[in-house]
């Protein structure tokens, strides 16, 4: 039996919850500019599966990589770290 690797986990902010059982999560990272050596914010948006429809816009969540669930969904919401006010 093959062993699977550890799935990636990232922390991001929910930017859309309009779909059923799906949220869009924006993940920000800092990248150093090659010439000017300043840090630049880079943002990626991931569609994540939210089984209970518990996430709301502004929530901070941990998403975990999973098998493809649809054309664009390859992540699952594993935990809500902080609720939006």
Backbone as XML, in Angstrom:
<?xml version="1.0"?>
<chain id="A" units="angstrom">
  <residue number="1" name="UNK">
    <atom name="N" x="0.838" y="-1.180" z="0.000"/>
    <atom name="CA" x="0.000" y="0.000" z="0.000"/>
    <atom name="C" x="0.887" y="1.249" z="0.000"/>
  </residue>
  <residue number="2" name="UNK">
    <atom name="N" x="0.560" y="2.197" z="-0.879"/>
    <atom name="CA" x="1.347" y="3.430" z="-0.964"/>
    <atom name="C" x="0.982" y="4.382" z="0.159"/>
  </residue>
  <residue number="3" name="UNK">
    <atom name="N" x="2.002" y="5.098" z="0.659"/>
    <atom name="CA" x="1.756" y="6.136" z="1.645"/>
    <atom name="C" x="1.595" y="7.453" z="0.915"/>
  </residue>
  <residue number="4" name="UNK">
    <atom name="N" x="0.658" y="8.265" z="1.397"/>
    <atom name="CA" x="0.446" y="9.574" z="0.796"/>
    <atom name="C" x="1.254" y="10.607" z="1.542"/>
  </residue>
  <residue number="5" name="UNK">
    <atom name="N" x="1.634" y="11.669" z="0.816"/>
    <atom name="CA" x="2.384" y="12.747" z="1.441"/>
    <atom name="C" x="1.475" y="13.596" z="2.318"/>
  </residue>
  <residue number="6" name="UNK">
    <atom name="N" x="2.081" y="14.505" z="3.041"/>
    <atom name="CA" x="1.329" y="15.414" z="3.894"/>
    <atom name="C" x="0.716" y="16.501" z="3.012"/>
  </residue>
  <residue number="7" name="UNK">
    <atom name="N" x="-0.610" y="16.697" z="3.086"/>
    <atom name="CA" x="-1.235" y="17.730" z="2.247"/>
    <atom name="C" x="-0.858" y="19.132" z="2.713"/>
  </residue>
  <residue number="8" name="UNK">
    <atom name="N" x="-0.767" y="20.064" z="1.768"/>
    <atom name="CA" x="-0.428" y="21.445" z="2.097"/>
    <atom name="C" x="-1.572" y="22.081" z="2.870"/>
  </residue>
  <residue number="9" name="UNK">
    <atom name="N" x="-1.223" y="22.963" z="3.792"/>
    <atom name="CA" x="-2.211" y="23.747" z="4.521"/>
    <atom name="C" x="-1.794" y="25.204" z="4.463"/>
  </residue>
  <residue number="10" name="UNK">
    <atom name="N" x="-2.745" y="26.092" z="4.165"/>
    <atom name="CA" x="-2.464" y="27.529" z="4.121"/>
    <atom name="C" x="-3.575" y="28.277" z="4.846"/>
  </residue>
  <residue number="11" name="UNK">
    <atom name="N" x="-3.234" y="29.471" z="5.340"/>
    <atom name="CA" x="-4.195" y="30.327" z="6.025"/>
    <atom name="C" x="-4.585" y="31.451" z="5.082"/>
  </residue>
  <residue number="12" name="UNK">
    <atom name="N" x="-5.882" y="31.714" z="4.989"/>
    <atom name="CA" x="-6.361" y="32.772" z="4.112"/>
    <atom name="C" x="-7.645" y="33.395" z="4.632"/>
  </residue>
  <residue number="13" name="UNK">
    <atom name="N" x="-8.140" y="34.367" z="3.878"/>
    <atom name="CA" x="-9.351" y="35.093" z="4.237"/>
    <atom name="C" x="-10.445" y="34.797" z="3.218"/>
  </residue>
  <residue number="14" name="UNK">
    <atom name="N" x="-11.654" y="34.559" z="3.699"/>
    <atom name="CA" x="-12.786" y="34.284" z="2.811"/>
    <atom name="C" x="-13.200" y="35.584" z="2.127"/>
  </residue>
  <residue number="15" name="UNK">
    <atom name="N" x="-13.227" y="35.573" z="0.783"/>
    <atom name="CA" x="-13.617" y="36.763" z="0.027"/>
    <atom name="C" x="-14.977" y="36.594" z="-0.653"/>
  </residue>
  <residue number="16" name="UNK">
    <atom name="N" x="-15.482" y="35.352" z="-0.746"/>
    <atom name="CA" x="-16.804" y="35.124" z="-1.335"/>
    <atom name="C" x="-17.400" y="33.858" z="-0.738"/>
  </residue>
  <residue number="17" name="UNK">
    <atom name="N" x="-18.702" y="33.940" z="-0.399"/>
    <atom name="CA" x="-19.413" y="32.757" z="0.093"/>
    <atom name="C" x="-20.765" y="32.608" z="-0.592"/>
  </residue>
  <residue number="18" name="UNK">
    <atom name="N" x="-20.878" y="33.125" z="-1.809"/>
    <atom name="CA" x="-22.156" y="33.137" z="-2.529"/>
    <atom name="C" x="-22.556" y="31.766" z="-3.071"/>
  </residue>
  <residue number="19" name="UNK">
    <atom name="N" x="-21.599" y="30.881" z="-3.275"/>
    <atom name="CA" x="-21.916" y="29.568" z="-3.829"/>
    <atom name="C" x="-22.335" y="28.597" z="-2.727"/>
  </residue>
  <residue number="20" name="UNK">
    <atom name="N" x="-23.025" y="27.531" z="-3.114"/>
    <atom name="CA" x="-23.458" y="26.518" z="-2.158"/>
    <atom name="C" x="-22.302" y="25.557" z="-1.878"/>
  </residue>
  <residue number="21" name="UNK">
    <atom name="N" x="-21.931" y="25.440" z="-0.600"/>
    <atom name="CA" x="-20.859" y="24.543" z="-0.131"/>
    <atom name="C" x="-19.491" y="24.883" z="-0.722"/>
  </residue>
  <residue number="22" name="UNK">
    <atom name="N" x="-19.305" y="26.105" z="-1.178"/>
    <atom name="CA" x="-18.025" y="26.544" z="-1.733"/>
    <atom name="C" x="-17.721" y="27.949" z="-1.263"/>
  </residue>
  <residue number="23" name="UNK">
    <atom name="N" x="-16.466" y="28.191" z="-0.900"/>
    <atom name="CA" x="-16.023" y="29.544" z="-0.566"/>
    <atom name="C" x="-14.782" y="29.851" z="-1.381"/>
  </residue>
  <residue number="24" name="UNK">
    <atom name="N" x="-14.559" y="31.132" z="-1.631"/>
    <atom name="CA" x="-13.340" y="31.565" z="-2.302"/>
    <atom name="C" x="-12.450" y="32.177" z="-1.227"/>
  </residue>
  <residue number="25" name="UNK">
    <atom name="N" x="-11.230" y="31.661" z="-1.120"/>
    <atom name="CA" x="-10.294" y="32.076" z="-0.079"/>
    <atom name="C" x="-9.089" y="32.742" z="-0.727"/>
  </residue>
  <residue number="26" name="UNK">
    <atom name="N" x="-8.760" y="33.953" z="-0.255"/>
    <atom name="CA" x="-7.579" y="34.673" z="-0.750"/>
    <atom name="C" x="-6.420" y="34.404" z="0.197"/>
  </residue>
  <residue number="27" name="UNK">
    <atom name="N" x="-5.310" y="33.925" z="-0.367"/>
    <atom name="CA" x="-4.112" y="33.625" z="0.410"/>
    <atom name="C" x="-3.019" y="34.604" z="-0.002"/>
  </residue>
  <residue number="28" name="UNK">
    <atom name="N" x="-2.468" y="35.295" z="0.984"/>
    <atom name="CA" x="-1.436" y="36.292" z="0.711"/>
    <atom name="C" x="-0.064" y="35.762" z="1.109"/>
  </residue>
  <residue number="29" name="UNK">
    <atom name="N" x="0.953" y="36.101" z="0.309"/>
    <atom name="CA" x="2.328" y="35.732" z="0.645"/>
    <atom name="C" x="3.239" y="36.893" z="0.305"/>
  </residue>
  <residue number="30" name="UNK">
    <atom name="N" x="4.381" y="36.953" z="0.950"/>
    <atom name="CA" x="5.349" y="38.007" z="0.694"/>
    <atom name="C" x="6.480" y="37.465" z="-0.163"/>
  </residue>
  <residue number="31" name="UNK">
    <atom name="N" x="6.821" y="38.198" z="-1.232"/>
    <atom name="CA" x="7.885" y="37.792" z="-2.155"/>
    <atom name="C" x="8.879" y="38.938" z="-2.250"/>
  </residue>
  <residue number="32" name="UNK">
    <atom name="N" x="10.140" y="38.613" z="-2.189"/>
    <atom name="CA" x="11.179" y="39.643" z="-2.280"/>
    <atom name="C" x="11.428" y="40.018" z="-3.743"/>
  </residue>
  <residue number="33" name="UNK">
    <atom name="N" x="11.430" y="41.306" z="-4.042"/>
    <atom name="CA" x="11.693" y="41.780" z="-5.393"/>
    <atom name="C" x="13.147" y="41.484" z="-5.751"/>
  </residue>
  <residue number="34" name="UNK">
    <atom name="N" x="13.419" y="40.907" z="-6.946"/>
    <atom name="CA" x="14.783" y="40.500" z="-7.282"/>
    <atom name="C" x="15.783" y="41.650" z="-7.380"/>
  </residue>
  <residue number="35" name="UNK">
    <atom name="N" x="15.344" y="42.817" z="-7.824"/>
    <atom name="CA" x="16.266" y="43.939" z="-7.993"/>
    <atom name="C" x="16.267" y="44.868" z="-6.785"/>
  </residue>
  <residue number="36" name="UNK">
    <atom name="N" x="15.088" y="45.249" z="-6.311"/>
    <atom name="CA" x="15.001" y="46.271" z="-5.265"/>
    <atom name="C" x="14.991" y="45.713" z="-3.846"/>
  </residue>
  <residue number="37" name="UNK">
    <atom name="N" x="14.914" y="44.390" z="-3.705"/>
    <atom name="CA" x="14.986" y="43.716" z="-2.414"/>
    <atom name="C" x="13.889" y="44.131" z="-1.432"/>
  </residue>
  <residue number="38" name="UNK">
    <atom name="N" x="12.797" y="44.681" z="-1.949"/>
    <atom name="CA" x="11.656" y="45.011" z="-1.106"/>
    <atom name="C" x="10.651" y="43.867" z="-1.170"/>
  </residue>
  <residue number="39" name="UNK">
    <atom name="N" x="9.858" y="43.721" z="-0.138"/>
    <atom name="CA" x="8.855" y="42.667" z="-0.111"/>
    <atom name="C" x="7.564" y="43.143" z="-0.770"/>
  </residue>
  <residue number="40" name="UNK">
    <atom name="N" x="7.018" y="42.303" z="-1.648"/>
    <atom name="CA" x="5.797" y="42.599" z="-2.385"/>
    <atom name="C" x="4.738" y="41.580" z="-1.953"/>
  </residue>
  <residue number="41" name="UNK">
    <atom name="N" x="3.496" y="42.044" z="-1.786"/>
    <atom name="CA" x="2.396" y="41.140" z="-1.443"/>
    <atom name="C" x="1.860" y="40.491" z="-2.719"/>
  </residue>
  <residue number="42" name="UNK">
    <atom name="N" x="1.793" y="39.173" z="-2.712"/>
    <atom name="CA" x="1.210" y="38.422" z="-3.819"/>
    <atom name="C" x="-0.012" y="37.692" z="-3.281"/>
  </residue>
  <residue number="43" name="UNK">
    <atom name="N" x="-1.090" y="37.682" z="-4.070"/>
    <atom name="CA" x="-2.328" y="37.079" z="-3.608"/>
    <atom name="C" x="-2.801" y="36.031" z="-4.598"/>
  </residue>
  <residue number="44" name="UNK">
    <atom name="N" x="-3.238" y="34.901" z="-4.071"/>
    <atom name="CA" x="-3.835" y="33.836" z="-4.892"/>
    <atom name="C" x="-5.207" y="33.525" z="-4.322"/>
  </residue>
  <residue number="45" name="UNK">
    <atom name="N" x="-6.162" y="33.246" z="-5.211"/>
    <atom name="CA" x="-7.501" y="32.904" z="-4.758"/>
    <atom name="C" x="-7.782" y="31.435" z="-5.058"/>
  </residue>
  <residue number="46" name="UNK">
    <atom name="N" x="-8.279" y="30.719" z="-4.054"/>
    <atom name="CA" x="-8.596" y="29.301" z="-4.188"/>
    <atom name="C" x="-10.063" y="29.074" z="-3.876"/>
  </residue>
  <residue number="47" name="UNK">
    <atom name="N" x="-10.710" y="28.197" z="-4.648"/>
    <atom name="CA" x="-12.056" y="27.751" z="-4.319"/>
    <atom name="C" x="-11.920" y="26.567" z="-3.371"/>
  </residue>
  <residue number="48" name="UNK">
    <atom name="N" x="-12.606" y="26.657" z="-2.229"/>
    <atom name="CA" x="-12.485" y="25.614" z="-1.214"/>
    <atom name="C" x="-13.855" y="25.061" z="-0.851"/>
  </residue>
  <residue number="49" name="UNK">
    <atom name="N" x="-13.903" y="23.767" z="-0.576"/>
    <atom name="CA" x="-15.145" y="23.085" z="-0.217"/>
    <atom name="C" x="-15.478" y="23.362" z="1.245"/>
  </residue>
  <residue number="50" name="UNK">
    <atom name="N" x="-16.692" y="23.859" z="1.485"/>
    <atom name="CA" x="-17.169" y="24.175" z="2.835"/>
    <atom name="C" x="-18.474" y="23.405" z="3.035"/>
  </residue>
  <residue number="51" name="UNK">
    <atom name="N" x="-18.361" y="22.207" z="3.574"/>
    <atom name="CA" x="-19.505" y="21.285" z="3.664"/>
    <atom name="C" x="-20.683" y="21.866" z="4.442"/>
  </residue>
  <residue number="52" name="UNK">
    <atom name="N" x="-20.425" y="22.571" z="5.532"/>
    <atom name="CA" x="-21.498" y="23.054" z="6.406"/>
    <atom name="C" x="-21.969" y="24.466" z="6.066"/>
  </residue>
  <residue number="53" name="UNK">
    <atom name="N" x="-21.405" y="25.083" z="5.054"/>
    <atom name="CA" x="-21.700" y="26.485" z="4.717"/>
    <atom name="C" x="-21.510" y="27.395" z="5.930"/>
  </residue>
  <residue number="54" name="UNK">
    <atom name="N" x="-20.448" y="27.148" z="6.708"/>
    <atom name="CA" x="-20.221" y="27.880" z="7.954"/>
    <atom name="C" x="-19.413" y="29.156" z="7.757"/>
  </residue>
  <residue number="55" name="UNK">
    <atom name="N" x="-18.666" y="29.252" z="6.676"/>
    <atom name="CA" x="-17.782" y="30.400" z="6.465"/>
    <atom name="C" x="-18.548" y="31.606" z="5.959"/>
  </residue>
  <residue number="56" name="UNK">
    <atom name="N" x="-18.146" y="32.777" z="6.424"/>
    <atom name="CA" x="-18.710" y="34.049" z="5.974"/>
    <atom name="C" x="-17.575" y="34.938" z="5.483"/>
  </residue>
  <residue number="57" name="UNK">
    <atom name="N" x="-17.896" y="35.979" z="4.726"/>
    <atom name="CA" x="-16.878" y="36.886" z="4.188"/>
    <atom name="C" x="-16.111" y="37.525" z="5.341"/>
  </residue>
  <residue number="58" name="UNK">
    <atom name="N" x="-14.794" y="37.511" z="5.245"/>
    <atom name="CA" x="-13.935" y="38.108" z="6.262"/>
    <atom name="C" x="-13.381" y="37.121" z="7.270"/>
  </residue>
  <residue number="59" name="UNK">
    <atom name="N" x="-13.906" y="35.899" z="7.296"/>
    <atom name="CA" x="-13.389" y="34.880" z="8.222"/>
    <atom name="C" x="-11.976" y="34.476" z="7.827"/>
  </residue>
  <residue number="60" name="UNK">
    <atom name="N" x="-11.154" y="34.197" z="8.824"/>
    <atom name="CA" x="-9.813" y="33.669" z="8.579"/>
    <atom name="C" x="-9.895" y="32.152" z="8.729"/>
  </residue>
  <residue number="61" name="UNK">
    <atom name="N" x="-9.473" y="31.421" z="7.695"/>
    <atom name="CA" x="-9.634" y="29.964" z="7.683"/>
    <atom name="C" x="-8.333" y="29.266" z="7.300"/>
  </residue>
  <residue number="62" name="UNK">
    <atom name="N" x="-8.252" y="28.000" z="7.685"/>
    <atom name="CA" x="-7.161" y="27.130" z="7.241"/>
    <atom name="C" x="-7.755" y="26.212" z="6.178"/>
  </residue>
  <residue number="63" name="UNK">
    <atom name="N" x="-7.133" y="26.190" z="4.980"/>
    <atom name="CA" x="-7.592" y="25.289" z="3.923"/>
    <atom name="C" x="-6.524" y="24.222" z="3.675"/>
  </residue>
  <residue number="64" name="UNK">
    <atom name="N" x="-6.990" y="23.022" z="3.357"/>
    <atom name="CA" x="-6.117" y="21.876" z="3.159"/>
    <atom name="C" x="-6.287" y="21.348" z="1.743"/>
  </residue>
  <residue number="65" name="UNK">
    <atom name="N" x="-5.178" y="21.006" z="1.120"/>
    <atom name="CA" x="-5.191" y="20.451" z="-0.231"/>
    <atom name="C" x="-5.882" y="19.087" z="-0.212"/>
  </residue>
  <residue number="66" name="UNK">
    <atom name="N" x="-6.676" y="18.795" z="-1.256"/>
    <atom name="CA" x="-7.356" y="17.505" z="-1.331"/>
    <atom name="C" x="-7.438" y="17.061" z="-2.788"/>
  </residue>
  <residue number="67" name="UNK">
    <atom name="N" x="-8.118" y="15.956" z="-2.999"/>
    <atom name="CA" x="-8.318" y="15.486" z="-4.363"/>
    <atom name="C" x="-9.236" y="16.460" z="-5.084"/>
  </residue>
  <residue number="68" name="UNK">
    <atom name="N" x="-9.217" y="16.508" z="-6.403"/>
    <atom name="CA" x="-10.115" y="17.409" z="-7.122"/>
    <atom name="C" x="-11.584" y="17.076" z="-6.845"/>
  </residue>
  <residue number="69" name="UNK">
    <atom name="N" x="-12.336" y="18.092" z="-6.420"/>
    <atom name="CA" x="-13.753" y="17.914" z="-6.115"/>
    <atom name="C" x="-14.625" y="18.415" z="-7.269"/>
  </residue>
  <residue number="70" name="UNK">
    <atom name="N" x="-14.089" y="19.330" z="-8.065"/>
    <atom name="CA" x="-14.766" y="19.818" z="-9.260"/>
    <atom name="C" x="-13.688" y="20.417" z="-10.164"/>
  </residue>
  <residue number="71" name="UNK">
    <atom name="N" x="-14.111" y="21.154" z="-11.184"/>
    <atom name="CA" x="-13.144" y="21.735" z="-12.119"/>
    <atom name="C" x="-12.167" y="22.672" z="-11.396"/>
  </residue>
  <residue number="72" name="UNK">
    <atom name="N" x="-12.676" y="23.494" z="-10.485"/>
    <atom name="CA" x="-11.832" y="24.484" z="-9.810"/>
    <atom name="C" x="-11.546" y="24.184" z="-8.345"/>
  </residue>
  <residue number="73" name="UNK">
    <atom name="N" x="-12.284" y="23.270" z="-7.726"/>
    <atom name="CA" x="-12.128" y="23.007" z="-6.289"/>
    <atom name="C" x="-11.138" y="21.882" z="-6.032"/>
  </residue>
  <residue number="74" name="UNK">
    <atom name="N" x="-10.018" y="22.237" z="-5.406"/>
    <atom name="CA" x="-9.012" y="21.250" z="-5.024"/>
    <atom name="C" x="-8.572" y="21.445" z="-3.580"/>
  </residue>
  <residue number="75" name="UNK">
    <atom name="N" x="-9.329" y="22.237" z="-2.822"/>
    <atom name="CA" x="-9.030" y="22.545" z="-1.419"/>
    <atom name="C" x="-10.284" y="22.347" z="-0.585"/>
  </residue>
  <residue number="76" name="UNK">
    <atom name="N" x="-10.104" y="22.073" z="0.715"/>
    <atom name="CA" x="-11.207" y="21.952" z="1.670"/>
    <atom name="C" x="-10.943" y="22.903" z="2.838"/>
  </residue>
  <residue number="77" name="UNK">
    <atom name="N" x="-12.002" y="23.492" z="3.370"/>
    <atom name="CA" x="-11.872" y="24.301" z="4.580"/>
    <atom name="C" x="-11.750" y="23.332" z="5.737"/>
  </residue>
  <residue number="78" name="UNK">
    <atom name="N" x="-10.611" y="23.365" z="6.439"/>
    <atom name="CA" x="-10.423" y="22.429" z="7.536"/>
    <atom name="C" x="-10.762" y="23.045" z="8.890"/>
  </residue>
  <residue number="79" name="UNK">
    <atom name="N" x="-10.588" y="24.381" z="9.025"/>
    <atom name="CA" x="-10.841" y="24.998" z="10.320"/>
    <atom name="C" x="-11.064" y="26.498" z="10.143"/>
  </residue>
  <residue number="80" name="UNK">
    <atom name="N" x="-12.012" y="27.037" z="10.894"/>
    <atom name="CA" x="-12.204" y="28.482" z="10.937"/>
    <atom name="C" x="-11.391" y="28.993" z="12.120"/>
  </residue>
  <residue number="81" name="UNK">
    <atom name="N" x="-10.359" y="29.785" z="11.826"/>
    <atom name="CA" x="-9.452" y="30.272" z="12.869"/>
    <atom name="C" x="-10.062" y="31.460" z="13.592"/>
  </residue>
  <residue number="82" name="UNK">
    <atom name="N" x="-10.657" y="32.392" z="12.825"/>
    <atom name="CA" x="-11.172" y="33.617" z="13.399"/>
    <atom name="C" x="-12.408" y="34.055" z="12.636"/>
  </residue>
  <residue number="83" name="UNK">
    <atom name="N" x="-13.492" y="34.312" z="13.354"/>
    <atom name="CA" x="-14.730" y="34.765" z="12.716"/>
    <atom name="C" x="-14.648" y="36.270" z="12.443"/>
  </residue>
  <residue number="84" name="UNK">
    <atom name="N" x="-15.306" y="36.709" z="11.362"/>
    <atom name="CA" x="-15.363" y="38.146" z="11.049"/>
    <atom name="C" x="-16.309" y="38.837" z="12.027"/>
  </residue>
  <residue number="85" name="UNK">
    <atom name="N" x="-16.061" y="40.109" z="12.262"/>
    <atom name="CA" x="-16.892" y="40.864" z="13.210"/>
    <atom name="C" x="-18.199" y="41.260" z="12.584"/>
  </residue>
</chain>
